[in-house]
């Protein structure tokens, strides 16, 4: 395979063509004009092949270029590929970029939750998230959702951004592939799922059923809340609750780990 475009050498960290890559860590926190940064070969493979988001450019360490040719061949034909030496790339990013592989993607307009849920099949499996503010957990949950064929992830506005660079990296690109939508709060998220006929199951250490015994029938939404305070009592009171059986005297797992176990139990391979 051949690259979609001839590489463009960047010698100056202040080159305006790569301005959107500057100070990655700081700008991730405040946004970058409706764009996001993807990092790593595997993630770029997903970005270029899934095509859910438009890829605008790539910035690659010169010594990584040869090994990236097959991945870059998947990119849109007109997409610029910028190449830089380690010192230039580090100066642009604001820290040492040891992977040496970045791409810039453009965010889509926010997807409407009702439109997304309407598009899903009659046996859809959805992950509903509230209060998940850790980017590692968000990334891991999206990775789990992809692994167990969840059709979508719905988040409330208290969750962190799935398109934050670290969340995308931890998800191994799944955040660029699994459809997602955001609602204002738990109540709005519950109402949207209820309107579309989802059996809603809240995962909690105090859940009423063992998740291993939960029979899935039709559209199903698995709810995960923040570690510590979890989901609101009022929200859980309106749906089924499930727990993961574990050793006596220990009732807590990392939310992404717990979600993986529950999704595996609910998964129906397609």
VEXDREN-895369 format. One line per 3 residues: number of its first residue (from 1); their letters; for each residue x, y, z of N, C-alpha, C. Coordinates in Angstrom, 3 decimals. Example, Ala and Ser with C-alpha at 12.3 -4.5 7.8 and 13.67 -1.06 7.14 Angstrom:
BEGIN
1> AS> 13.190 -5.690 7.800 12.300 -4.500 7.800 13.200 -3.300 7.800  12.850 -2.250 7.080 13.670 -1.060 7.140 12.900 0.030 7.870
***
This chain:
BEGIN
1> XXX> 0.844 -1.199 0.000 0.000 0.000 0.000 0.880 1.249 0.000  0.386 2.305 -0.614 1.131 3.555 -0.646 0.379 4.636 0.102  1.131 5.603 0.633 0.530 6.685 1.381 -0.372 7.520 0.483
4> XXX> -1.407 8.105 1.127 -2.371 8.891 0.367 -1.761 10.179 -0.165  -0.797 10.761 0.553 -0.192 12.019 0.126 1.291 12.010 0.450  2.064 12.737 -0.346 3.499 12.841 -0.082 3.719 13.610 1.214
7> XXX> 4.634 13.144 2.083 4.852 13.814 3.366 5.416 15.220 3.194  5.058 16.096 4.120 5.500 17.489 4.120 6.420 17.684 5.319  7.649 18.072 5.054 8.631 18.217 6.133 8.375 19.506 6.919
10> XXX> 8.373 19.389 8.261 8.230 20.534 9.150 9.542 20.736 9.895  10.164 21.898 9.714 11.444 22.205 10.358 11.289 23.174 11.525  10.205 23.958 11.520 10.004 25.025 12.506 8.794 24.701 13.375
13> XXX> 8.966 24.596 14.700 7.813 24.318 15.579 6.710 25.370 15.470  7.045 26.565 15.005 6.058 27.633 14.868 5.410 27.675 13.485  5.669 26.667 12.680 5.045 26.591 11.353 3.523 26.632 11.518
16> XXX> 2.828 27.573 10.886 1.378 27.708 11.079 0.575 26.504 10.605  1.157 25.687 9.749 0.423 24.530 9.249 0.152 23.493 10.330  0.951 23.479 11.384 0.746 22.504 12.454 0.353 23.199 13.768
19> XXX> -0.219 24.381 13.665 -0.578 25.169 14.853 -1.548 24.427 15.774  -2.457 23.660 15.210 -3.468 22.980 16.031 -2.885 21.870 16.895  -1.634 21.455 16.637 -0.986 20.425 17.445 -0.226 21.006 18.640
22> XXX> -0.128 22.305 18.725 0.705 22.911 19.758 0.102 22.754 21.146  0.991 22.555 22.143 0.608 22.501 23.567 -0.575 21.564 23.783  -0.401 20.311 23.384 -1.494 19.342 23.384 -2.168 19.229 24.747
25> XXX> -1.377 19.058 25.800 -1.968 18.820 27.118 -2.869 19.966 27.553  -2.396 21.198 27.394 -3.170 22.338 27.839 -4.421 22.523 26.984  -4.282 22.387 25.691 -5.408 22.659 24.797 -6.457 21.559 24.838
28> XXX> -6.062 20.351 25.226 -7.061 19.299 25.397 -8.100 19.702 26.435  -7.694 20.483 27.415 -8.595 20.847 28.505 -9.563 21.951 28.112  -9.247 22.735 27.109 -10.100 23.862 26.738 -10.646 23.755 25.317
31> XXX> -10.274 22.718 24.612 -10.769 22.540 23.251 -9.833 23.145 22.219  -10.015 22.738 20.969 -9.140 23.214 19.903 -9.977 23.451 18.637  -10.923 24.384 18.742 -11.731 24.779 17.590 -12.443 23.588 16.946
34> XXX> -13.162 22.838 17.764 -13.978 21.721 17.276 -13.165 20.592 16.674  -11.926 20.434 17.155 -11.079 19.342 16.703 -10.670 18.484 17.897  -10.083 17.329 17.602 -9.506 16.484 18.639 -8.214 15.887 18.109
37> XXX> -7.368 15.429 19.021 -6.094 14.809 18.646 -6.154 13.313 18.918  -5.801 12.525 17.925 -5.682 11.077 18.069 -4.197 10.736 18.125  -3.846 9.734 18.925 -2.439 9.424 19.177 -2.187 7.925 19.084
40> XXX> -1.165 7.530 18.327 -0.762 6.130 18.247 -1.236 5.458 16.967  -0.466 4.480 16.526 -0.746 3.798 15.257 -2.096 3.100 15.255  -2.420 2.380 16.321 -3.687 1.645 16.367 -4.869 2.599 16.300
43> XXX> -4.780 3.705 17.033 -5.867 4.688 17.044 -6.036 5.317 15.666  -4.918 5.644 15.009 -5.029 6.225 13.671 -5.624 5.232 12.677  -5.328 3.957 12.845 -5.968 2.934 12.003 -7.482 3.014 12.096
46> XXX> -7.986 3.177 13.328 -9.434 3.271 13.532 -9.976 4.565 12.933  -9.297 5.676 13.218 -9.748 6.967 12.689 -9.878 6.930 11.175  -8.883 6.380 10.500 -8.874 6.387 9.040 -9.808 5.338 8.435
49> XXX> -9.998 4.224 9.124 -10.812 3.150 8.539 -12.286 3.247 8.914  -12.599 3.667 10.153 -13.999 3.758 10.571 -14.711 4.916 9.886  -13.987 6.014 9.663 -14.507 7.188 8.953 -15.738 7.805 9.632
52> XXX> -15.903 7.625 10.938 -16.982 8.324 11.658 -16.656 9.803 11.799  -15.356 10.113 11.843 -14.911 11.492 11.992 -13.956 11.829 10.849  -13.998 13.072 10.426 -13.117 13.525 9.357 -11.696 13.700 9.887
55> XXX> -10.732 13.116 9.208 -9.322 13.281 9.558 -8.759 14.445 8.757  -8.173 15.427 9.465 -7.694 16.637 8.791 -6.220 16.568 8.418  -5.403 15.964 9.281 -3.974 15.886 9.000 -3.330 14.889 9.949
58> XXX> -2.080 14.559 9.687 -1.288 13.720 10.589 0.072 14.390 10.788  0.641 14.177 11.979 1.985 14.663 12.298 2.769 13.468 12.820  3.814 13.082 12.091 4.515 11.825 12.352 6.012 12.091 12.535
61> XXX> 6.583 11.423 13.513 8.025 11.483 13.734 8.729 10.879 12.521  9.796 11.514 12.072 10.429 11.076 10.830 10.853 9.606 10.858  11.372 9.135 12.001 11.827 7.746 12.058 10.679 6.742 12.158
64> XXX> 9.457 7.226 12.347 8.280 6.337 12.381 7.571 6.271 11.038  7.958 7.117 10.107 7.202 7.244 8.859 7.128 5.933 8.081  8.244 5.232 7.938 8.258 3.995 7.155 7.268 2.981 7.722
67> XXX> 7.262 2.836 9.044 6.352 1.878 9.668 4.906 2.307 9.676  4.635 3.553 9.303 3.269 4.078 9.294 2.646 4.102 7.904  3.378 3.666 6.900 2.900 3.833 5.526 1.585 3.114 5.258
70> XXX> 1.425 1.893 5.751 0.175 1.173 5.525 -0.991 1.867 6.218  -0.758 2.370 7.426 -1.817 3.090 8.141 -2.177 4.375 7.405  -1.182 5.139 6.989 -1.434 6.404 6.304 -2.087 6.197 4.941
73> XXX> -1.905 5.008 4.367 -2.558 4.702 3.095 -4.081 4.626 3.244  -4.569 4.438 4.477 -6.003 4.380 4.731 -6.629 5.769 4.846  -5.804 6.801 4.962 -6.288 8.160 5.179 -6.909 8.731 3.910
76> XXX> -7.738 9.768 4.058 -8.283 10.434 2.866 -7.168 10.896 1.930  -7.410 10.835 0.644 -6.363 11.079 -0.348 -5.734 12.460 -0.228  -6.513 13.459 0.137 -5.997 14.833 0.174 -5.463 15.237 1.543
79> XXX> -5.468 14.327 2.512 -5.061 14.695 3.872 -3.552 14.949 3.953  -3.134 16.119 4.469 -1.701 16.385 4.613 -1.058 15.488 5.671  0.142 15.018 5.384 0.933 14.245 6.337 2.213 15.036 6.613
82> XXX> 2.326 15.550 7.834 3.486 16.340 8.209 4.494 15.438 8.925  5.773 15.657 8.654 6.843 14.845 9.227 7.836 15.774 9.902  8.276 15.389 11.117 9.197 16.245 11.868 10.190 15.395 12.643
85> XXX> 11.322 15.993 12.957 12.307 15.353 13.828 11.813 15.395 15.271  12.415 14.560 16.127 11.964 14.452 17.520 11.960 15.812 18.228  13.024 16.589 18.085 13.104 17.879 18.792 11.997 18.823 18.351
88> XXX> 11.692 18.829 17.064 10.628 19.707 16.552 9.270 19.240 17.056  9.045 17.938 17.003 7.751 17.401 17.433 7.530 17.649 18.923  8.567 17.465 19.734 8.444 17.712 21.176 8.161 19.185 21.454
91> XXX> 8.796 20.062 20.688 8.572 21.498 20.875 7.140 21.879 20.507  6.604 21.247 19.511 5.220 21.518 19.103 4.240 21.037 20.175  4.424 19.798 20.623 3.480 19.194 21.572 3.599 19.783 22.969
94> XXX> 4.800 20.199 23.342 5.013 20.723 24.684 5.516 19.687 25.658  5.771 18.471 25.193 6.361 17.405 26.002 6.918 16.348 25.053  7.620 15.365 25.593 8.254 14.348 24.755 7.201 13.394 24.202
97> XXX> 7.076 13.374 22.898 6.126 12.494 22.214 6.854 11.215 21.813  6.870 10.233 22.706 7.668 9.043 22.404 7.019 8.156 21.356  5.681 8.198 21.236 5.034 7.399 20.194 5.286 8.015 18.817
100> XXX> 5.307 9.341 18.758 5.641 10.020 17.518 4.591 9.918 16.432  3.326 9.686 16.816 2.267 9.517 15.827 1.025 10.263 16.312  0.649 11.320 15.619 -0.521 12.115 15.972 -1.362 12.369 14.721
103> XXX> -2.636 12.576 14.929 -3.519 13.009 13.837 -4.551 13.963 14.411  -5.041 14.813 13.552 -6.056 15.789 13.930 -7.377 15.385 13.286  -8.427 15.266 14.110 -9.748 14.935 13.603 -10.723 16.062 13.882
106> XXX> -11.768 16.134 13.113 -12.796 17.156 13.313 -14.021 16.520 13.973  -14.472 17.151 15.043 -15.668 16.667 15.730 -16.899 16.802 14.834  -17.833 15.909 15.016 -19.121 16.016 14.348 -20.059 16.861 15.197
109> XXX> -21.146 17.323 14.609 -22.180 17.966 15.411 -22.672 16.959 16.437  -22.988 17.443 17.634 -23.440 16.552 18.703 -24.629 15.714 18.231  -24.524 14.410 18.446 -25.580 13.511 17.996 -26.747 13.560 18.972
112> XXX> -27.947 13.655 18.439 -29.153 13.680 19.262 -29.425 12.284 19.801  -29.655 12.185 21.117 -29.858 10.871 21.740 -31.075 10.159 21.167  -32.165 10.878 20.950 -33.367 10.243 20.395 -33.103 9.708 18.992
115> XXX> -32.409 10.487 18.180 -32.104 10.028 16.822 -31.210 8.790 16.859  -30.219 8.793 17.756 -29.329 7.640 17.871 -30.100 6.406 18.322  -30.917 6.542 19.357 -31.663 5.392 19.883 -32.669 4.865 18.869
118> XXX> -33.266 5.756 18.096 -34.208 5.332 17.055 -33.526 4.454 16.024  -32.261 4.730 15.750 -31.530 4.014 14.698 -31.059 2.624 15.114  -31.172 2.297 16.408 -30.613 1.044 16.901 -31.574 -0.122 16.693
121> XXX> -31.037 -1.345 16.636 -31.899 -2.515 16.398 -32.759 -2.878 17.602  -33.695 -3.797 17.386 -34.634 -4.185 18.431 -34.006 -4.914 19.588  -32.805 -5.466 19.411 -32.115 -6.159 20.505 -30.879 -5.376 20.952
124> XXX> -30.903 -4.056 20.785 -29.731 -3.219 21.044 -29.266 -3.319 22.494  -27.946 -3.232 22.657 -27.322 -3.146 23.973 -26.613 -1.793 24.045  -26.967 -1.001 25.057 -26.437 0.350 25.222 -25.806 0.469 26.605
127> XXX> -24.730 1.239 26.699 -24.124 1.561 27.988 -24.506 2.997 28.333  -25.071 3.202 29.525 -25.462 4.530 29.992 -24.538 4.940 31.138  -23.938 6.116 31.032 -22.940 6.553 32.002 -23.356 7.849 32.678
130> XXX> -23.135 7.904 33.998 -23.407 9.127 34.751 -22.251 9.400 35.708  -21.711 10.601 35.649 -20.689 11.005 36.605 -19.324 10.376 36.414  -19.039 9.800 35.254 -17.730 9.188 35.011 -16.783 10.300 34.551
133> XXX> -15.989 10.808 35.481 -15.179 11.996 35.192 -13.700 11.683 34.977  -13.342 10.413 34.981 -11.953 10.007 34.786 -11.758 9.550 33.342  -10.789 10.153 32.648 -10.600 9.852 31.233 -10.155 8.414 30.989
136> XXX> -9.391 7.846 31.919 -8.985 6.446 31.766 -10.208 5.534 31.813  -11.126 5.815 32.749 -12.334 4.996 32.851 -13.220 5.146 31.620  -13.380 6.367 31.151 -14.183 6.574 29.942 -13.582 5.799 28.770
139> XXX> -12.277 5.914 28.593 -11.626 5.196 27.501 -11.785 3.695 27.624  -11.599 3.165 28.837 -11.724 1.720 29.049 -13.149 1.247 28.825  -14.136 2.044 29.234 -15.540 1.668 29.030 -15.867 1.606 27.540
142> XXX> -15.375 2.572 26.767 -15.608 2.518 25.317 -14.921 1.294 24.711  -13.735 0.958 25.202 -13.044 -0.242 24.700 -13.876 -1.486 25.015  -14.419 -1.561 26.226 -15.268 -2.690 26.601 -16.532 -2.739 25.741
145> XXX> -17.111 -1.568 25.498 -18.326 -1.506 24.682 -18.077 -2.064 23.284  -16.927 -1.727 22.709 -16.595 -2.254 21.392 -16.342 -3.759 21.445  -15.656 -4.206 22.490 -15.308 -5.621 22.608 -16.543 -6.505 22.713
148> XXX> -17.579 -5.995 23.392 -18.788 -6.801 23.616 -19.974 -6.297 22.805  -19.649 -5.604 21.699 -20.623 -5.242 20.670 -21.797 -4.420 21.178  -21.561 -3.534 22.127 -22.598 -2.574 22.507 -22.855 -1.664 21.315
151> XXX> -24.112 -1.305 21.113 -24.476 -0.516 19.935 -24.211 0.970 20.110  -24.152 1.440 21.352 -23.938 2.866 21.600 -23.586 3.075 23.063  -23.020 4.248 23.338 -22.787 4.703 24.710 -23.512 6.034 24.864
154> XXX> -24.306 6.151 25.928 -24.956 7.413 26.256 -24.357 7.947 27.546  -24.068 9.244 27.581 -23.439 9.865 28.738 -24.274 11.046 29.213  -24.232 11.321 30.518 -24.799 12.584 30.968 -23.691 13.637 30.963
157> XXX> -24.089 14.888 31.145 -23.152 15.997 30.969 -22.083 16.057 32.048  -22.201 15.259 33.114 -21.168 15.241 34.152 -20.011 14.313 33.793  -20.156 13.547 32.728 -19.067 12.666 32.282 -18.029 13.474 31.509
160> XXX> -16.798 12.984 31.508 -15.761 13.671 30.752 -15.874 13.323 29.264  -15.150 14.053 28.466 -15.245 13.999 27.015 -14.611 12.729 26.446  -15.386 11.899 25.727 -14.794 10.701 25.113 -13.738 11.018 24.062
163> XXX> -13.732 12.246 23.545 -12.765 12.614 22.512 -11.563 13.369 23.069  -11.403 13.357 24.385 -10.152 13.826 24.975 -9.048 12.861 24.533  -7.871 13.398 24.245 -6.789 12.586 23.667 -6.505 11.312 24.467
166> XXX> -6.427 11.436 25.802 -6.104 10.264 26.619 -7.235 9.246 26.601  -8.486 9.726 26.606 -9.628 8.808 26.553 -9.614 8.020 25.246  -9.334 8.692 24.136 -9.260 7.998 22.847 -8.145 6.959 22.872
169> XXX> -6.989 7.339 23.429 -5.847 6.419 23.466 -6.160 5.190 24.307  -6.724 5.385 25.510 -7.057 4.257 26.376 -8.124 3.374 25.730  -9.019 3.964 24.979 -10.073 3.186 24.311 -9.546 2.381 23.136
172> XXX> -8.260 2.563 22.783 -7.635 1.951 21.606 -8.455 2.287 20.352  -8.951 3.511 20.319 -9.687 3.986 19.154 -11.178 3.710 19.188  -11.672 2.964 20.185 -13.097 2.623 20.219 -13.973 3.862 20.354
175> XXX> -13.476 4.918 20.993 -14.254 6.152 21.118 -14.500 6.806 19.763  -13.722 6.412 18.756 -13.902 6.922 17.402 -14.798 6.018 16.564  -15.220 4.908 17.142 -15.994 3.914 16.399 -17.376 3.675 16.982
178> XXX> -17.486 3.612 18.319 -18.776 3.337 18.962 -19.596 4.631 19.009  -20.808 4.651 18.447 -21.621 5.871 18.482 -21.942 6.291 19.918  -21.994 7.606 20.145 -22.352 8.086 21.481 -23.140 9.383 21.380
181> XXX> -23.885 9.660 22.448 -24.645 10.901 22.552 -24.644 11.332 24.008  -24.871 12.618 24.239 -24.832 13.184 25.585 -26.186 13.808 25.922  -26.691 13.495 27.115 -27.891 14.137 27.645 -27.506 15.003 28.836
184> XXX> -28.396 15.893 29.251 -28.071 16.884 30.274 -27.789 16.268 31.632  -28.532 15.242 32.014 -28.415 14.670 33.351 -28.982 13.255 33.367  -28.908 12.611 34.545 -29.416 11.243 34.676 -30.889 11.152 34.302
187> XXX> -31.676 12.126 34.754 -33.115 12.097 34.515 -33.427 12.124 33.020  -32.736 12.999 32.281 -32.963 13.086 30.839 -32.488 11.820 30.129  -31.403 11.238 30.625 -30.879 10.005 30.040 -31.858 8.857 30.263
190> XXX> -32.378 8.748 31.488 -33.359 7.707 31.784 -34.599 7.874 30.899  -35.085 9.111 30.783 -36.300 9.368 30.010 -36.113 9.005 28.541  -34.948 9.324 27.976 -34.691 9.003 26.570 -34.705 7.491 26.350
193> XXX> -34.033 6.753 27.233 -34.014 5.296 27.107 -35.399 4.702 27.310  -36.155 5.276 28.235 -37.515 4.801 28.489 -38.416 5.022 27.273  -38.277 6.176 26.628 -39.089 6.472 25.435 -38.848 5.459 24.328
196> XXX> -37.640 4.906 24.301 -37.286 3.995 23.210 -37.315 2.528 23.629  -37.997 2.255 24.732 -38.303 0.879 25.104 -37.149 0.061 25.629  -36.206 0.689 26.307 -35.067 -0.044 26.852 -35.349 -0.562 28.256
199> XXX> -35.010 -1.822 28.487 -34.966 -2.380 29.836 -33.686 -1.842 30.476  -33.831 -1.058 31.538 -32.685 -0.365 32.113 -32.214 -1.073 33.384  -30.925 -1.378 33.423 -30.337 -2.131 34.529 -29.206 -1.316 35.136
202> XXX> -29.311 -1.010 36.405 -28.280 -0.253 37.109 -27.331 -1.220 37.792  -26.040 -1.080 37.521 -25.043 -1.925 38.177 -24.576 -1.241 39.455  -24.704 -1.954 40.576 -24.369 -1.374 41.885 -23.982 -2.499 42.837
205> XXX> -23.059 -2.235 43.788 -22.740 -3.260 44.786 -23.959 -3.709 45.582  -24.979 -2.847 45.658 -26.199 -3.192 46.400 -27.308 -3.688 45.490  -26.965 -4.035 44.252 -27.967 -4.468 43.287 -28.771 -5.672 43.741
208> XXX> -29.998 -5.755 43.268 -30.901 -6.808 43.713 -30.668 -8.155 43.075  -30.119 -8.212 41.862 -29.898 -9.473 41.162 -28.406 -9.660 40.890  -27.984 -10.892 40.846 -26.629 -11.191 40.383 -26.629 -11.004 38.865
211> XXX> -25.690 -10.219 38.343 -25.653 -9.950 36.907 -25.533 -11.238 36.098  -24.964 -12.282 36.700 -24.828 -13.561 35.999 -26.178 -14.219 35.755  -27.185 -13.798 36.511 -28.514 -14.402 36.395 -29.516 -13.516 35.655
214> XXX> -29.081 -12.357 35.210 -29.983 -11.429 34.526 -30.251 -11.925 33.108  -31.508 -12.114 32.796 -31.906 -12.544 31.461 -32.174 -11.303 30.613  -31.476 -11.198 29.516 -31.647 -10.043 28.630 -32.711 -10.331 27.592
217> XXX> -33.653 -9.417 27.453 -34.753 -9.605 26.514 -35.018 -8.280 25.810  -34.742 -8.205 24.521 -34.981 -6.981 23.768 -33.940 -5.914 24.063  -34.334 -4.661 23.900 -33.416 -3.533 24.101 -33.012 -3.417 25.570
220> XXX> -31.714 -3.300 25.795 -31.190 -3.288 27.164 -30.163 -2.178 27.323  -30.258 -1.452 28.438 -29.275 -0.420 28.772 -28.628 -0.766 30.103  -27.305 -0.840 30.116 -26.544 -1.080 31.344 -26.044 0.255 31.870
223> XXX> -26.449 0.597 33.093 -26.065 1.860 33.711 -24.839 1.678 34.594  -23.881 2.609 34.444 -22.698 2.653 35.301 -22.566 4.057 35.879  -22.298 4.139 37.192 -22.137 5.430 37.849 -20.730 5.617 38.364
226> XXX> -20.472 6.805 38.870 -19.137 7.141 39.363 -18.754 6.255 40.533  -17.446 5.943 40.618 -16.958 5.196 41.772 -17.153 6.039 43.028  -17.575 5.398 44.084 -17.856 6.119 45.324 -19.345 6.298 45.505
229> XXX> -19.871 7.438 45.037 -21.300 7.702 45.278 -22.220 6.987 44.301  -21.734 6.553 43.157 -22.547 5.773 42.228 -23.701 6.552 41.629  -24.732 5.822 41.218 -25.919 6.434 40.629 -26.836 6.970 41.718
232> XXX> -27.686 7.910 41.359 -28.632 8.469 42.312 -29.637 7.400 42.737  -29.981 7.415 44.011 -30.973 6.459 44.521 -32.287 6.592 43.766  -32.686 7.829 43.469 -33.954 8.050 42.771 -33.932 7.451 41.370
235> XXX> -32.762 7.475 40.733 -32.639 6.886 39.400 -32.709 5.366 39.488  -31.965 4.795 40.417 -31.952 3.331 40.544 -33.312 2.782 40.961  -34.079 3.572 41.696 -35.400 3.114 42.148 -36.356 2.900 40.984
238> XXX> -36.043 3.453 39.838 -36.935 3.370 38.681 -36.553 2.243 37.721  -35.540 1.446 38.067 -35.102 0.398 37.141 -34.639 -0.844 37.893  -34.324 -1.881 37.150 -33.743 -3.075 37.748 -32.343 -2.750 38.237
241> XXX> -31.923 -3.456 39.274 -30.557 -3.281 39.766 -29.857 -4.633 39.797  -28.565 -4.599 39.528 -27.785 -5.845 39.505 -26.438 -5.608 40.167  -25.861 -6.684 40.669 -24.559 -6.624 41.338 -23.658 -7.708 40.745
244> XXX> -22.372 -7.599 41.032 -21.404 -8.630 40.654 -20.992 -9.361 41.919  -21.255 -10.650 41.967 -20.884 -11.439 43.144 -19.361 -11.517 43.248  -18.858 -11.331 44.467 -17.408 -11.401 44.679 -17.110 -11.816 46.107
247> XXX> -15.858 -11.891 46.434 -15.413 -12.359 47.735 -16.094 -11.607 48.872  -16.464 -12.329 49.918 -17.086 -11.720 51.092 -16.147 -10.685 51.700  -16.710 -9.545 52.092 -15.912 -8.492 52.696 -15.301 -7.539 51.694
250> XXX> -15.567 -7.777 50.404 -15.056 -6.873 49.379 -16.144 -6.705 48.334  -16.623 -5.483 48.168 -17.799 -5.309 47.308 -17.581 -4.293 46.192  -16.328 -3.933 45.911 -16.110 -2.838 44.971 -15.076 -3.195 43.914
253> XXX> -15.378 -2.821 42.671 -14.446 -2.956 41.551 -14.328 -1.610 40.853  -13.223 -1.404 40.163 -13.131 -0.260 39.270 -14.315 -0.275 38.309  -14.868 0.916 38.013 -16.101 0.975 37.223 -15.918 0.372 35.834
256> XXX> -14.762 0.552 35.225 -14.546 -0.024 33.902 -14.452 -1.542 33.976  -13.810 -2.067 35.026 -13.722 -3.512 35.216 -15.099 -4.110 35.451  -15.872 -3.464 36.323 -17.226 -3.935 36.595 -18.073 -3.907 35.330
259> XXX> -17.926 -2.834 34.558 -18.680 -2.734 33.314 -18.316 -3.832 32.328  -17.029 -4.195 32.265 -16.602 -5.260 31.362 -17.240 -6.595 31.738  -17.268 -6.897 33.043 -17.868 -8.153 33.496 -19.353 -8.180 33.147
262> XXX> -20.043 -7.083 33.432 -21.482 -7.028 33.168 -21.782 -7.109 31.673  -21.004 -6.390 30.871 -21.232 -6.443 29.424 -20.990 -7.839 28.877  -19.989 -8.533 29.400 -19.757 -9.901 28.946 -20.948 -10.790 29.269
265> XXX> -21.545 -10.582 30.447 -22.727 -11.368 30.833 -23.921 -11.083 29.925  -24.042 -9.826 29.480 -25.202 -9.423 28.673 -24.967 -9.594 27.174  -23.755 -9.853 26.786 -23.365 -9.913 25.382 -24.009 -11.089 24.662
268> XXX> -24.486 -10.817 23.460 -24.944 -11.860 22.548 -24.140 -11.721 21.256  -23.149 -12.577 21.049 -22.312 -12.444 19.842 -23.141 -12.413 18.574  -22.785 -11.499 17.669 -23.534 -11.369 16.419 -22.751 -11.972 15.263
***
